[in-house]
Amino acid sequence: MGLRLETRPYAFALTRPLQTAAGAWQQRRGWLLRITDGCGCCGWGEVSPLTPEQQVLCDRWLTERIHGAATFASVDEVEQLLAGPPAEVAFALGAALAELQGLVGERSPLDWLPAPASARLLPAGPPMQEALARVLAAMPVDGALTLKWKVAAAADSEERRLLAWLLEALPSQARLRLDANGGWGLATAEQWAEALQSEPRLEWMEQPLALDDLVGHHHLLARVPVALDEGLRDHPAWRSKWPGWQVRRPALEGDPRPLLRQLQQGAPHRMLSTAFETGIGARWLAHLAALQQQGPTPAAPGLAPGWCPEGALFSFDPQEVWRAAAV
């Protein structure tokens, strides 16, 4: 049975710039992917690279191997493509194949699961204060609240002042994640750990140190909860041995089917997070996050509500997303 593989580019801007330790960015660019089998069934994927360097690599691979559309004799022939592309392309291919194979979606026993309640993403620096005020104003009494604050993006003295304000304003039942995006040195991270090691609302420090500093992260883990993010993407072998939390961004990690199996089997200490995808990638993220919630260590996913614009490009109907990308 033959299969037709098609790609379509998309672009959009976040609702506001995202400031991180690596700088500010707002523009998103990627590709949608559709595989249609001989019966007319479709599998959908998304190539959603975060960095300009990865965008160039994905663009080159898609241009050289797919040319916008390509025909394959069998699923096995498409599977062979997974050996060499950038991880973001491998995610799109694996996602589309999983849907055609009935591992997810309408042909699977579960269909697509809805997303659980997300953590709220707070901007870096002083804008955090106004953003938190809006979140708290909209929060129901005794409602669950998990917050993720971007740090290591402004002067440390300023961020320490803002931390004191944040801890004073934060409800007692809330949970707090501090995401440094690898922007701290060990001395700075130790100072934050000392200030927070008795803070019951701290859920974890996220990627506080450089991406290759596994020893330093183990050192911090002895004092406070630590989650690895970018380090797991640069060093995939760490996923099998890091004892702390793992922030998993499926759209950036390659074929999602292994992670799907792990979550179905109840793998602990995983947290699912966005790469700011369209609706095609977002429904995968929602499904995986829902499976994580059913596991032994449920945690609010990082879906960054409010950071992507509204519109058809973010619909969970893939046909609608496909049409919107063509506009």
Beta strands, then each sheet from edge to edge (+ up, - down):
strand 1: 3-20
strand 2: 23-36
strand 3: 42-47
strand 4: 69-72
strand 5: 120-122
strand 6: 146-150
strand 7: 175-179
strand 8: 202-206
strand 9: 226-228
strand 10: 245-248
strand 11: 270-272
sheet 1: 3+ 2- 1+ 4-
sheet 2: 5+ 6+ 7+ 8+ 9+ 10+ 11+
end
